[in-house]
Amino acid sequence: MEQKNDNILMTLMGLEIGGAETHVVELAKELQKQGLNMILASNGGVYEKELSECGIKHYKVPLHNKQPHNVIKSYKSIKRVIREEKIDLVHAHARIPAFICGLLHEKMKFPFVTTAHWVFNTGWGLKYITNWGQKTLAVSEDIKTYLMQNYQVREEDIKVTINGIDTEKFSPHVDFSDIKEDFKLKDSGYRIVTISRLDSDRSDIAFQLVEIVPELVKEKADLEVVIVGGGNVFERLNEKVNEMNQKLGRRVIVMTGPRTDINKFVASADLFVGVSRAALEAMAAAKPVILAGNEGYIGIFDEQKLPTAINSNFTCRGSQQSGRELLKRDVLHVFNQMDQDEKKRVGDLGRQTIEERYSVKKMARDNIEVYRQLLFESKNM
């Protein structure tokens, strides 16, 4: 495959803060570095600036919901982009973009790839408007199994990939002095950071952290908890945070809202709590990590937890449910029973895991392998 000649269109719902969105942005940037001409289409968002700075063109298309007028507009817009940009292959991320690109694939016959970032609800007929393309990349083994069982996608048409992390961008050596000044974070003390989209289906851990803070402060009087993210429960959580800070008589918990400089926040942490891509980013920064989310609870990351974490792409899917007592137990364990050598050991293990298994270059290679296969087939039909 002559990569420099291939024009790849990636479609996704939007470019606001989120794990799938960050995955696409990092992937597009790396593929562009490796010689592909990357073009993106979405409803837009905060990551547009980063793409533009990397020379990646973005088309604003209302792919963020299934309202009929937006579906029609998106269909026409994507069709025009494919023609005007002479697109060689289309890669869709998320159900709505994949549905619209699937309709166009039937008419235009371009090579068509999708990525499965999560498991979807298959009820209410939604199963029948889901299109997985000619080839599908799944970000974990359990999603591969889900695709085969629920959509009868053939095993040979699925490639398991990763959430690739840029280990230069996410590093223990990142300078975070500007966010420290902006949010008036303490010069000394112990900082727990959690990063998540604060929507109703993603925010359990943030609420649980807030609820256990009074007991944590008894053990670490200089504790600071930083909650990074925005979403549909942000205001409700912010009210609880304000109430808790007032009750404690000082600002223990800081809410930042949505941010794109996530690398600085994970670098500032003494302990990270969360799941998925944000947890991988914290591991790349060599931080102790407690894996906990809406879908389950694995706990303090170490060698024994690695196989379970890998199988669910660090989402904790299939593990025990999270709860305040579990979370409090493990945070206090980190506080009271892990010395600096042990914290450094698990931090180093996390970074080594990312370097060996979750590099952005490996993610790009996985995608290029699938692209190469489909492009070769299409050029030799």
C-alpha positions as CSV (number, residue, x, y, z in Angstrom):
1,M,0.0,0.0,0.0
2,E,1.4,3.4,-1.0
3,Q,0.4,5.2,2.1
4,K,1.1,8.7,0.8
5,N,-1.5,8.2,-1.9
6,D,-4.3,7.0,0.3
7,N,-7.0,9.4,1.5
8,I,-8.7,8.1,4.6
9,L,-11.9,9.6,5.9
10,M,-12.7,9.0,9.6
11,T,-16.2,9.8,10.8
12,L,-17.3,10.1,14.4
13,M,-20.1,11.8,16.4
14,G,-18.1,14.8,17.7
15,L,-14.7,16.0,19.0
16,E,-15.6,16.9,22.6
17,I,-13.9,15.4,25.6
18,G,-14.2,11.6,25.7
19,G,-12.2,8.3,25.4
20,A,-13.4,7.4,21.9
21,E,-12.8,10.9,20.7
22,T,-9.3,11.0,22.1
23,H,-8.6,7.6,20.5
24,V,-9.6,8.9,17.1
25,V,-7.6,12.1,17.4
26,E,-4.4,10.3,18.5
27,L,-4.9,7.7,15.8
28,A,-5.5,10.2,13.1
29,K,-2.4,12.2,14.1
30,E,-0.2,9.1,14.1
31,L,-1.5,7.8,10.8
32,Q,-0.9,11.3,9.3
33,K,2.7,11.1,10.6
34,Q,3.1,7.7,8.9
35,G,2.1,9.1,5.5
36,L,-1.6,8.7,5.2
37,N,-3.7,11.7,4.2
38,M,-6.3,11.9,7.1
39,I,-9.6,13.7,6.8
40,L,-12.2,13.8,9.6
41,A,-15.9,14.5,9.7
42,S,-17.9,15.1,12.9
43,N,-20.1,17.5,14.7
44,G,-17.0,19.2,15.9
45,G,-15.7,20.2,19.3
46,V,-12.6,21.2,21.3
47,Y,-10.2,18.9,19.5
48,E,-10.7,20.6,16.1
49,K,-7.8,23.0,17.0
50,E,-5.4,20.1,17.7
51,L,-6.3,18.5,14.4
52,S,-5.8,21.7,12.5
53,E,-2.4,22.2,14.1
54,C,-1.4,18.8,12.8
55,G,-2.6,19.6,9.3
56,I,-5.6,17.4,9.4
57,K,-8.7,18.7,7.7
58,H,-12.1,18.5,9.5
59,Y,-15.6,18.8,8.1
60,K,-18.4,19.8,10.4
61,V,-21.2,17.3,9.8
62,P,-24.1,16.7,12.3
63,L,-23.3,13.1,13.0
64,H,-24.1,13.4,16.8
65,N,-27.7,12.3,16.7
66,K,-30.2,10.4,14.7
67,Q,-32.8,13.1,14.1
68,P,-34.0,12.6,10.5
69,H,-33.0,16.0,9.2
70,N,-29.4,15.5,10.6
71,V,-29.2,12.0,9.1
72,I,-30.2,13.4,5.7
73,K,-27.8,16.3,5.9
74,S,-25.0,14.0,7.1
75,Y,-25.6,11.6,4.3
76,K,-25.4,14.3,1.7
77,S,-22.3,16.0,3.3
78,I,-20.3,12.8,3.7
79,K,-21.2,11.8,0.1
80,R,-19.8,15.2,-1.1
81,V,-16.6,14.8,1.0
82,I,-15.9,11.3,-0.4
83,R,-16.2,12.6,-3.9
84,E,-14.4,16.0,-3.5
85,E,-11.5,14.6,-1.4
86,K,-11.2,11.4,-3.6
87,I,-11.5,9.2,-0.5
88,D,-9.9,5.7,-0.8
89,L,-11.3,4.3,2.5
90,V,-13.9,5.3,5.1
91,H,-13.4,4.4,8.8
92,A,-16.5,5.0,11.0
93,H,-16.4,5.3,14.8
94,A,-19.8,5.0,16.7
95,R,-23.2,3.8,15.6
96,I,-24.7,6.8,13.8
97,P,-21.6,7.6,11.7
98,A,-21.3,3.9,10.8
99,F,-25.0,3.7,9.9
100,I,-24.8,6.6,7.5
101,C,-21.4,5.5,6.0
102,G,-22.9,2.0,5.6
103,L,-25.7,3.4,3.5
104,L,-23.2,5.3,1.3
105,H,-20.9,2.2,1.1
106,E,-23.8,0.3,-0.5
107,K,-24.1,2.9,-3.2
108,M,-20.4,4.0,-3.7
109,K,-18.6,0.7,-2.9
110,F,-15.6,2.3,-1.1
111,P,-13.6,0.1,1.4
112,F,-15.4,0.5,4.7
113,V,-14.0,-0.1,8.2
114,T,-15.5,0.5,11.7
115,T,-14.1,0.5,15.2
116,A,-16.1,-0.9,18.2
117,H,-15.2,1.2,21.2
118,W,-18.0,0.0,23.5
119,V,-20.9,-2.4,23.7
120,F,-24.2,-1.0,22.4
121,N,-27.8,-1.5,23.4
122,T,-29.3,-4.0,21.0
123,G,-32.9,-3.4,22.0
124,W,-35.7,-1.5,20.4
125,G,-34.5,-2.5,16.9
126,L,-31.2,-0.7,17.3
127,K,-29.4,-3.9,16.4
128,Y,-30.7,-3.6,12.9
129,I,-29.4,-0.1,12.2
130,T,-25.9,-1.0,13.3
131,N,-23.4,-1.5,10.6
132,W,-19.9,-3.0,11.3
133,G,-18.5,-2.5,7.9
134,Q,-16.4,-5.0,5.9
135,K,-13.8,-5.1,8.7
136,T,-14.1,-4.2,12.3
137,L,-11.5,-3.2,14.9
138,A,-12.5,-4.0,18.5
139,V,-10.6,-2.3,21.3
140,S,-10.8,-5.4,23.6
141,E,-11.3,-9.1,23.5
142,D,-14.7,-8.9,25.3
143,I,-16.0,-6.5,22.6
144,K,-14.8,-9.0,19.9
145,T,-16.9,-11.7,21.7
146,Y,-19.8,-9.3,21.9
147,L,-19.7,-8.6,18.2
148,M,-19.6,-12.2,17.3
149,Q,-22.4,-13.2,19.7
150,N,-24.8,-10.2,19.1
151,Y,-24.2,-9.3,15.5
152,Q,-22.8,-12.5,14.1
153,V,-19.7,-10.6,12.8
154,R,-17.3,-13.3,11.6
155,E,-14.1,-13.7,13.7
156,E,-11.9,-13.3,10.6
157,D,-13.5,-9.9,10.0
158,I,-12.5,-8.6,13.5
159,K,-9.1,-7.4,14.6
160,V,-8.5,-6.6,18.2
161,T,-6.6,-3.4,18.7
162,I,-5.8,-1.0,21.6
163,N,-6.3,2.5,22.9
164,G,-2.9,3.8,21.9
165,I,-1.2,6.3,24.2
166,D,1.5,8.8,23.2
167,T,4.1,8.1,25.9
168,E,5.9,11.4,25.2
169,K,2.8,13.4,25.8
170,F,1.8,11.3,28.8
171,S,4.8,11.1,31.0
172,P,5.8,11.6,34.6
173,H,8.0,14.4,33.5
174,V,5.2,16.7,32.1
175,D,5.3,20.2,33.5
176,F,1.9,20.9,35.2
177,S,2.8,24.2,36.8
178,D,0.3,26.2,34.8
179,I,-2.7,24.1,35.9
180,K,-1.4,24.2,39.4
181,E,-1.5,28.0,39.3
182,D,-4.8,28.2,37.3
183,F,-6.7,26.0,39.9
184,K,-4.7,27.1,42.9
185,L,-3.6,23.6,43.7
186,K,-1.6,23.0,46.8
187,D,2.2,23.0,46.6
188,S,2.4,20.0,49.0
189,G,0.0,17.3,50.1
190,Y,-1.6,14.3,48.6
191,R,-3.6,14.6,45.3
192,I,-6.1,12.1,44.0
193,V,-7.2,12.8,40.4
194,T,-10.1,11.3,38.6
195,I,-10.9,12.0,34.9
196,S,-14.2,11.0,33.2
197,R,-17.0,12.3,31.1
198,L,-19.4,13.3,33.8
199,D,-22.6,11.8,32.3
200,S,-25.1,9.7,34.2
201,D,-23.6,6.5,32.8
202,R,-20.0,7.4,33.5
203,S,-19.8,9.4,36.8
204,D,-20.5,6.9,39.7
205,I,-16.8,7.0,40.8
206,A,-16.7,10.8,41.0
207,F,-19.8,10.8,43.2
208,Q,-18.4,8.0,45.4
209,L,-15.1,9.8,45.8
210,V,-16.9,12.9,47.0
211,E,-18.9,10.8,49.5
212,I,-15.9,9.2,51.1
213,V,-13.7,12.3,51.3
214,P,-14.5,13.0,55.0
215,E,-13.1,9.6,56.0
216,L,-10.1,10.0,53.7
217,V,-9.3,13.4,55.2
218,K,-9.0,11.8,58.6
219,E,-6.1,9.8,57.2
220,K,-4.6,12.5,55.0
221,A,-5.3,15.9,56.4
222,D,-3.6,17.6,53.4
223,L,-5.7,15.7,50.9
224,E,-6.8,17.3,47.6
225,V,-9.2,15.6,45.1
226,V,-9.3,16.9,41.5
227,I,-12.2,15.9,39.3
228,V,-11.7,16.6,35.6
229,G,-14.5,16.4,33.1
230,G,-17.9,17.8,32.0
231,G,-21.2,16.2,31.2
232,N,-24.9,16.1,32.0
233,V,-24.4,15.6,35.8
234,F,-21.7,18.2,36.2
235,E,-24.0,20.7,37.9
236,R,-25.4,18.1,40.3
237,L,-21.9,16.9,41.2
238,N,-20.7,20.4,41.6
239,E,-23.5,21.1,44.1
240,K,-22.4,18.1,46.2
241,V,-18.7,19.2,46.0
242,N,-19.6,22.7,47.2
243,E,-21.6,21.2,50.1
244,M,-18.8,18.9,51.0
245,N,-16.1,21.6,50.9
246,Q,-18.3,23.8,53.1
247,K,-18.8,20.9,55.5
248,L,-15.0,20.3,55.7
249,G,-14.3,24.0,56.2
250,R,-11.9,24.2,53.2
251,R,-11.6,23.4,49.5
252,V,-10.6,19.7,49.4
253,I,-12.3,18.9,46.1
254,V,-11.6,20.8,42.9
255,M,-13.8,20.5,39.8
256,T,-12.1,21.7,36.6
257,G,-14.8,21.1,34.0
258,P,-13.8,19.6,30.6
259,R,-10.2,19.9,29.6
260,T,-7.9,18.9,26.7
261,D,-4.6,19.1,28.7
262,I,-5.3,15.8,30.5
263,N,-1.6,14.9,30.4
264,K,-0.9,17.7,32.9
265,F,-3.6,16.5,35.3
266,V,-2.4,12.9,35.4
267,A,1.1,14.1,35.8
268,S,0.0,16.1,38.9
269,A,-1.6,13.1,40.6
270,D,-0.3,11.1,43.5
271,L,-3.1,8.5,42.9
272,F,-5.4,8.2,39.9
273,V,-8.9,6.7,40.2
274,G,-10.9,5.8,37.0
275,V,-11.1,3.5,34.0
276,S,-10.5,3.1,30.3
277,R,-8.3,5.5,28.3
278,A,-7.8,7.9,31.2
279,A,-6.5,5.1,33.4
280,L,-4.1,4.1,30.6
281,E,-2.9,7.7,30.4
282,A,-2.3,7.8,34.1
283,M,-0.3,4.5,33.8
284,A,1.8,6.1,31.1
285,A,2.6,8.9,33.6
286,A,3.7,6.2,36.1
287,K,1.0,6.8,38.6
288,P,-0.5,4.3,41.0
289,V,-4.0,3.6,39.6
290,I,-7.2,2.3,41.1
291,L,-9.4,0.8,38.3
292,A,-13.0,1.7,39.1
293,G,-16.0,2.7,36.9
294,N,-19.7,2.4,36.3
295,E,-19.2,-1.0,34.7
296,G,-17.2,-2.6,37.5
297,Y,-14.3,-2.5,39.9
298,I,-10.9,-4.1,39.6
299,G,-9.0,-2.1,42.3
300,I,-5.3,-1.3,42.7
301,F,-3.6,-2.1,39.4
302,D,-0.7,-4.6,39.7
303,E,0.7,-7.7,38.0
304,Q,-2.2,-9.9,39.2
305,K,-4.9,-7.5,37.9
306,L,-3.3,-7.1,34.4
307,P,-5.0,-10.0,32.6
308,T,-8.4,-9.0,33.8
309,A,-7.8,-5.3,33.0
310,I,-6.6,-6.1,29.5
311,N,-9.6,-8.3,28.7
312,S,-12.0,-5.5,29.2
313,N,-9.8,-2.7,27.9
314,F,-9.4,-1.4,31.4
315,T,-13.1,-0.6,31.7
316,C,-13.7,-3.2,34.5
317,R,-16.6,-4.7,32.4
318,G,-17.6,-8.0,33.9
319,S,-15.9,-7.4,37.3
320,Q,-17.6,-6.8,40.6
321,Q,-19.6,-3.6,41.0
322,S,-17.9,-0.6,42.5
323,G,-19.0,0.9,45.8
324,R,-17.9,3.4,48.4
325,E,-16.6,0.8,50.8
326,L,-14.5,-0.9,48.1
327,L,-13.1,2.4,46.9
328,K,-12.4,3.7,50.5
329,R,-10.6,0.4,51.4
330,D,-8.3,0.6,48.4
331,V,-7.5,4.4,48.7
332,L,-6.7,3.9,52.4
333,H,-4.5,0.9,51.5
334,V,-2.5,3.1,49.1
335,F,-2.3,5.8,51.9
336,N,-1.4,3.6,54.8
337,Q,0.2,0.4,53.5
338,M,2.1,1.2,50.3
339,D,5.5,2.9,50.9
340,Q,7.2,5.0,48.3
341,D,9.1,2.0,46.8
342,E,5.9,0.1,46.3
343,K,4.1,3.1,44.7
344,K,7.1,3.5,42.4
345,R,7.0,-0.1,41.5
346,V,3.3,-0.2,40.5
347,G,3.8,3.2,38.7
348,D,6.8,1.8,36.7
349,L,4.8,-1.3,35.9
350,G,2.0,0.8,34.5
351,R,4.3,2.8,32.3
352,Q,6.1,-0.4,31.1
353,T,2.7,-1.9,30.3
354,I,1.8,1.1,28.1
355,E,5.1,1.2,26.4
356,E,5.0,-2.6,25.6
357,R,1.3,-3.0,24.8
358,Y,-0.5,0.3,24.3
359,S,1.7,2.6,22.3
360,V,0.1,4.9,19.7
361,K,2.4,3.4,17.1
362,K,1.0,-0.1,17.7
363,M,-2.5,1.2,17.4
364,A,-1.6,2.8,14.1
365,R,0.0,-0.4,12.8
366,D,-3.2,-2.4,13.7
367,N,-5.3,0.1,11.6
368,I,-2.9,0.2,8.7
369,E,-3.0,-3.6,8.5
370,V,-6.8,-3.6,8.1
371,Y,-6.7,-0.7,5.7
372,R,-4.0,-2.5,3.6
373,Q,-6.1,-5.6,3.3
374,L,-9.2,-3.8,2.2
375,L,-7.4,-1.4,-0.2
376,F,-5.6,-4.3,-1.8
377,E,-8.8,-6.2,-2.3
378,S,-10.6,-3.2,-3.7
379,K,-7.8,-2.4,-6.2
380,N,-7.7,-6.0,-7.4
381,M,-11.4,-6.7,-7.8
